[in-house]
Amino acid sequence: MSMQFDTRPAAYGVVIRDGAILLAYWKQDGKEGWTLPGGGLDLGEHPVDGCRREIQEETGYDADIGAMLGIDVGHWPGEERLDGSERDFQAIRLVYEASITGGELTHEIDGSTTHAAWVPLGKVPGLNRVSLVDIGLRLHSERPLNGKLQTP
């Protein structure tokens, strides 16, 4: 018998320009930190379209979604879930390279992020950030052919 769990597919963009990365500040259920712009896919939504939509919602920018950099899988046991559910949770996070094509930096209203900013790459290690930021930067740097980062 297989274990029952919830799965959430999501798409995120790594947007780097002039030595800075575009990040969104996530704040939800008492947890917070900088993250890549992106998020959960709507039912039937293609990940490229979802990534573009999420970047626009969280940052105000229009984006061109480029190469898929890789896929990250996150697992949270039921007792660690923020929404009170008891089932284990698995996140399938598709990470793309993206570039800005228009729009202007704005803050999301009534979402899980409070604001977005261009952060110099050298300042990222000192930020309060979720692990996805480091994963996205590694994928961008290493570009594994199969999309999976090797564990150190």
Buried (B, 14 or more C-beta within 10 A) or exposed (E): EEEEBBEEBBBBBBBBEEEBBBBBBBEEEEEBBBBBBBBBBEEEBEBBBBBBBBBBBBBBBEBBBBEBBBBBEBEBEBEEBEEEEEEBBBBBBBBBBBBBEEEEEBBBEEBBBBBBBBBEEEEBEEEEBBEBBEBBBBBBEEEEEEBEBEEE
